[in-house]
């Protein structure tokens, strides 16, 4: 066991002796306010916005406040271990970068900057189908890093197969299938600005670079963007699938498959019955259904029901390392960090993502040890108390 990621704290304090301070806040919960000051209104609204009145997004955060960590003393936690393995992917901590699309509205290098920062720290990234860059370009930027691919399931099966084949060829090891966004939720922050980046050809590069998709166009997207977007739109949205469709993905993907968007125990059980390898307990960060159950409130019962039969990951509302400890204690094997690293990208590109991620890992590491735990296996419901 090693002291690990918490050393970032010492680096920051040491830099202070030379009058150097972090480039922006180390408080994961304050990143949204910090980003609002520097980001264009439409871009900020797209990232920070939620469905309807924002009650699900609020519930996600409130759910974390309903649990309190109970520190234990004299536990010999000087050295600790945060490394773990999930679905064959080794990671320095139980953290992955969540799939966030259209990152070029945050920084010109977008997903490329994120991929480089993730690889630099050894943290797996989950690339979005709605990326601003192609599968191949993101894989090249990620180099020897660990990477998973998130799928918004195309309505054209041939295009779907082509995208999956490209992702496998580019060494994406696990497929994360988002179930809850087969059409967009009601998002006032985007609607009030009449802003949907996809209609401007932003976040469509996975499709626009796909040979099967391009074969169906009379002119390339570079020559006729409007026609390409018109072909993309009905392919990307508008069809809700069913459990009987899952064998199609298994037929065309050789690695593990994870279903993202599970909130109900029965759906978790169906995922097990369907032979899926993992699920992500998620409500899309509150972006799809207003007034829905908080992901953290759904997690314990799902973990109790199927946690011994399938890998359970978690997202929606994670802001700090302490949040991660709570989710891990309630049954998650790993968490997906979303908006915080996106705000880091907006602040300073690759360096901004790296700063946010190092801070998150440091806080997770320090919270683990200061609560009297030496390794992830020490965590459980006994780690927490209801507020």
C-alpha positions in Angstrom: 0.0 0.0 0.0 1.1 3.6 -0.8 0.2 7.1 0.3 -1.1 7.7 -3.2 -3.0 10.5 -4.7 -3.2 12.7 -1.5 0.3 13.9 -2.3 -1.3 16.5 -4.6 -2.2 18.4 -1.5 1.5 18.6 -0.5 2.4 19.8 -4.0 0.0 22.6 -3.8 1.1 23.7 -0.4 4.8 23.5 -1.5 4.0 25.7 -4.5 2.6 28.2 -2.2 6.0 28.9 -0.8 6.8 30.4 -4.2 3.6 32.3 -4.3 2.0 29.9 -6.7 -1.7 28.9 -6.3 -3.8 26.5 -8.2 -5.1 27.7 -11.6 -8.7 27.6 -10.3 -10.6 26.2 -7.3 -9.9 22.8 -5.7 -13.4 22.6 -4.5 -15.3 20.3 -6.8 -18.6 21.6 -5.5 -17.6 25.2 -6.5 -16.5 24.4 -10.0 -19.9 25.2 -11.6 -19.9 28.7 -10.2 -16.3 29.2 -11.3 -17.1 28.0 -14.8 -20.1 30.1 -15.2 -17.9 33.2 -15.0 -15.7 32.2 -17.9 -17.9 30.1 -20.3 -20.2 31.4 -23.0 -23.8 31.4 -21.9 -25.0 28.7 -24.3 -22.1 26.4 -23.6 -22.5 26.7 -19.9 -26.2 26.1 -20.1 -25.7 23.0 -22.2 -23.3 21.5 -19.6 -24.9 22.7 -16.4 -28.5 22.5 -17.5 -31.1 19.9 -16.3 -34.5 18.7 -17.3 -37.5 20.8 -16.5 -37.3 22.7 -13.2 -34.1 20.9 -12.3 -35.6 18.9 -9.4 -33.8 15.7 -10.3 -30.5 17.4 -10.5 -31.2 19.0 -7.1 -32.3 15.6 -5.7 -29.0 14.1 -6.9 -27.1 16.5 -4.7 -29.5 16.4 -1.8 -29.2 12.6 -1.7 -25.5 12.9 -0.8 -26.3 15.2 2.0 -28.6 12.6 3.4 -25.6 10.4 4.3 -22.7 11.2 6.6 -19.3 9.5 6.8 -18.6 8.1 10.2 -14.8 8.3 10.8 -13.0 5.6 12.8 -9.9 6.2 14.8 -6.6 4.3 15.4 -7.1 2.1 12.3 -3.5 2.1 10.9 -4.6 3.9 7.8 -1.4 5.7 7.1 -0.9 3.6 4.0 -3.9 2.9 1.8 -4.7 1.4 -1.5 -7.2 2.8 -4.0 -6.3 0.9 -7.1 -9.0 -1.5 -8.4 -10.1 -3.5 -11.5 -13.5 -3.2 -13.1 -14.5 -5.4 -16.1 -10.8 -6.2 -16.8 -9.7 -2.5 -16.7 -7.1 -1.6 -14.1 -7.5 1.9 -12.6 -5.6 3.8 -10.0 -8.8 4.5 -8.2 -12.5 3.5 -8.7 -13.0 6.5 -11.0 -13.7 6.8 -14.7 -14.3 10.0 -16.7 -18.0 9.9 -17.7 -19.1 10.2 -21.4 -19.7 13.9 -22.1 -20.4 14.9 -25.6 -19.6 18.1 -27.7 -16.6 19.0 -25.6 -15.3 21.4 -28.3 -17.9 23.9 -27.0 -15.8 23.9 -23.8 -12.4 24.1 -25.3 -11.1 23.8 -28.9 -9.3 20.5 -28.2 -12.3 19.0 -26.5 -12.2 15.3 -26.1 -8.6 15.2 -27.3 -7.5 17.2 -24.3 -9.6 15.0 -22.0 -8.1 11.9 -23.5 -4.6 13.1 -23.0 -5.2 14.1 -19.4 -6.9 10.8 -18.6 -4.0 8.8 -20.1 -1.5 10.9 -18.2 -3.1 9.9 -14.9 -4.0 6.4 -15.9 -7.7 7.0 -15.4 -10.0 5.3 -17.8 -12.2 7.6 -20.0 -15.6 6.8 -21.5 -15.8 8.4 -24.9 -19.2 9.7 -26.0 -20.9 8.9 -29.3 -21.6 12.6 -29.4 -17.9 13.5 -29.5 -16.5 16.5 -31.3 -13.7 14.3 -32.7 -13.6 10.9 -34.4 -13.2 7.6 -32.6 -9.7 7.2 -34.1 -8.6 10.7 -33.2 -9.6 10.3 -29.5 -8.0 6.9 -29.4 -4.7 8.4 -30.7 -4.8 11.2 -28.2 -5.5 8.6 -25.4 -2.5 6.5 -26.5 -1.8 3.7 -24.1 -4.6 4.8 -21.8 -7.7 2.7 -20.9 -10.8 3.7 -22.7 -14.4 2.6 -22.9 -16.9 3.6 -25.6 -20.4 5.0 -24.9 -23.1 4.2 -27.4 -26.2 6.3 -28.3 -27.7 3.4 -30.2 -28.1 4.5 -33.9 -31.4 3.7 -35.6 -29.5 2.4 -38.7 -28.1 -1.0 -37.8 -25.4 -0.9 -40.5 -24.1 2.4 -39.1 -24.3 1.0 -35.6 -22.2 -2.0 -36.6 -19.6 0.2 -38.3 -19.3 2.4 -35.2 -18.8 -0.6 -33.0 -16.2 -2.1 -35.2 -14.3 1.1 -35.4 -14.4 1.4 -31.6 -13.1 -2.2 -31.1 -10.4 -1.6 -33.7 -9.3 1.5 -31.8 -8.9 -0.5 -28.6 -12.0 0.6 -26.7 -12.5 -2.3 -24.4 -16.0 -1.9 -22.8 -19.2 -0.8 -24.4 -21.5 1.6 -22.3 -25.0 1.7 -23.8 -27.0 4.8 -22.7 -30.6 3.8 -22.4 -32.3 7.0 -21.1 -31.6 9.4 -23.9 -33.3 7.9 -27.0 -34.8 11.4 -27.3 -33.8 14.6 -25.5 -35.5 15.6 -22.3 -37.2 19.0 -21.8 -34.1 21.2 -21.1 -35.1 24.9 -20.6 -31.5 26.1 -20.5 -31.0 25.0 -24.1 -34.5 25.8 -25.2 -34.4 29.4 -24.0 -31.3 29.9 -26.0 -32.6 27.8 -28.9 -29.2 26.1 -28.7 -28.6 22.5 -29.9 -25.0 22.1 -31.0 -25.7 19.0 -33.0 -27.7 21.0 -35.5 -24.6 23.0 -36.2 -22.5 19.9 -36.8 -20.9 19.9 -33.3 -20.8 16.6 -31.6 -21.6 14.6 -34.7 -18.0 13.7 -35.8 -18.4 10.0 -34.9 -21.1 9.8 -37.5 -19.7 12.2 -40.0 -16.4 10.3 -40.0 -18.1 6.9 -40.4 -17.7 5.4 -43.9 -21.1 3.7 -43.8 -22.8 6.9 -42.8 -21.0 8.9 -45.4 -21.9 6.3 -48.1 -25.5 7.3 -47.6 -24.9 11.0 -48.4 -25.0 12.6 -51.8 -22.4 15.1 -50.6 -19.9 14.9 -47.8 -20.6 16.7 -44.5 -17.8 19.1 -45.4 -19.6 20.0 -48.6 -23.2 20.0 -47.4 -23.5 20.2 -43.6 -27.3 20.6 -43.6 -28.0 17.4 -45.5 -25.6 15.5 -43.2 -27.3 16.8 -40.1 -30.7 15.9 -41.7 -29.6 12.3 -42.2 -28.0 12.2 -38.7 -31.0 13.5 -36.7 -33.5 10.6 -37.2 -30.7 8.1 -36.9 -29.6 9.5 -33.5 -33.0 10.1 -31.8 -36.6 9.0 -31.6 -36.6 5.2 -31.0 -36.9 3.5 -27.7 -35.7 -0.1 -27.8 -36.6 -3.1 -25.7 -34.8 -5.9 -23.9 -35.1 -8.2 -26.9 -32.8 -5.9 -28.9 -29.8 -6.5 -26.7 -28.5 -9.6 -28.4 -27.8 -7.4 -31.5 -25.1 -5.6 -29.4 -23.7 -8.8 -28.0 -23.4 -10.2 -31.6 -21.4 -7.2 -32.7 -19.3 -6.4 -29.6 -16.7 -8.8 -28.2 -16.0 -7.1 -24.9 -18.0 -6.3 -21.8 -21.3 -4.5 -22.1 -22.7 -2.0 -19.5 -26.2 -0.6 -19.5 -26.3 3.1 -18.4 -29.4 4.7 -17.0 -30.7 2.0 -14.6 -32.8 3.3 -11.7 -35.3 0.5 -10.9 -34.5 -2.8 -9.3 -36.5 -4.8 -11.9 -34.4 -3.2 -14.7 -31.2 -4.2 -12.8 -32.5 -7.7 -12.6 -33.4 -7.8 -16.3 -29.9 -6.6 -17.1 -28.5 -9.6 -15.2 -30.9 -12.0 -16.9 -29.9 -10.5 -20.3 -26.3 -11.4 -19.6 -25.0 -7.9 -19.4 -21.7 -7.4 -17.6 -22.5 -4.2 -15.7 -24.9 -1.4 -15.1 -24.5 2.3 -14.4 -27.0 3.6 -11.8 -27.7 6.9 -13.4 -30.4 9.5 -14.2 -28.1 11.3 -16.7 -27.2 13.9 -14.2 -30.8 15.0 -14.0 -30.9 15.9 -17.7 -33.7 13.7 -18.9 -36.7 13.3 -16.4 -37.6 16.1 -14.0 -38.8 14.9 -10.6 -37.1 11.5 -10.9 -35.5 9.5 -8.1 -32.0 10.6 -7.2 -29.4 8.1 -8.4 -27.9 7.7 -4.9 -31.3 6.9 -3.5 -31.7 4.1 -6.1 -28.2 2.7 -5.5 -28.5 0.8 -2.2 -31.5 -1.3 -3.1 -30.1 -2.1 -6.6 -26.7 -3.1 -5.1 -28.4 -5.4 -2.5 -30.5 -7.0 -5.3 -27.9 -7.7 -7.9 -24.5 -6.5 -6.6 -23.2 -10.1 -6.3 -24.1 -10.9 -9.9 -23.1 -7.8 -12.0 -20.7 -4.9 -11.8 -22.5 -1.8 -10.5 -21.1 1.6 -11.4 -22.6 5.0 -10.4 -23.0 8.5 -11.7 -25.2 11.6 -11.3 -24.4 14.1 -8.7 -20.7 13.2 -8.0 -18.7 16.4 -7.3 -16.1 15.5 -4.7 -14.0 12.6 -3.5 -16.2 12.4 -0.4 -19.2 11.9 -2.7 -17.3 9.0 -4.3 -16.7 7.4 -0.9 -20.4 7.6 -0.1 -21.4 5.9 -3.4 -18.7 3.2 -3.0 -20.0 2.6 0.5 -23.5 2.1 -0.8 -22.6 -0.5 -3.3 -20.9 1.0 -6.4 -17.7 -0.6 -7.6 -16.6 2.6 -9.3 -18.0 6.1 -10.0 -18.2 8.1 -13.2 -17.1 11.7 -12.8 -18.8 14.1 -15.2 -19.5 17.8 -15.0 -16.5 18.7 -12.7 -13.9 17.6 -15.3 -15.9 19.3 -18.1 -15.6 22.6 -16.1 -11.9 21.9 -15.7 -11.7 21.5 -19.5 -13.4 24.9 -19.9 -11.0 26.5 -17.6 -7.7 25.3 -19.0 -8.0 22.5 -21.5 -5.9 19.4 -20.8 -4.2 21.1 -17.8 -7.7 21.9 -16.4 -8.9 18.4 -16.6 -5.7 17.2 -15.0 -6.1 19.6 -12.1 -9.7 18.6 -11.4 -8.9 14.9 -11.7 -5.9 15.1 -9.5 -7.9 17.0 -6.9 -10.7 14.5 -7.0 -8.3 11.6 -6.6 -6.5 13.3 -3.8 -9.7 14.0 -1.9 -11.0 10.4 -2.4 -7.6 9.1 -1.1 -7.5 11.4 1.9 -11.2 10.8 2.8 -10.7 7.1 2.6 -7.8 7.1 5.0 -9.0 9.9 7.4 -12.3 8.0 7.8 -10.2 5.0 9.0 -10.1 2.9 5.9 -7.1 1.4 4.2 -8.6 -0.1 1.1 -11.8 0.0 -0.9 -13.0 -3.3 0.6 -13.2 -1.7 4.0 -16.1 0.5 2.8 -19.7 -0.5 3.3 -23.0 0.8 4.8 -21.2 0.7 8.1 -19.1 3.5 6.8 -22.1 5.9 6.8 -24.9 7.2 8.9 -28.2 8.7 7.8 -28.1 12.5 8.3 
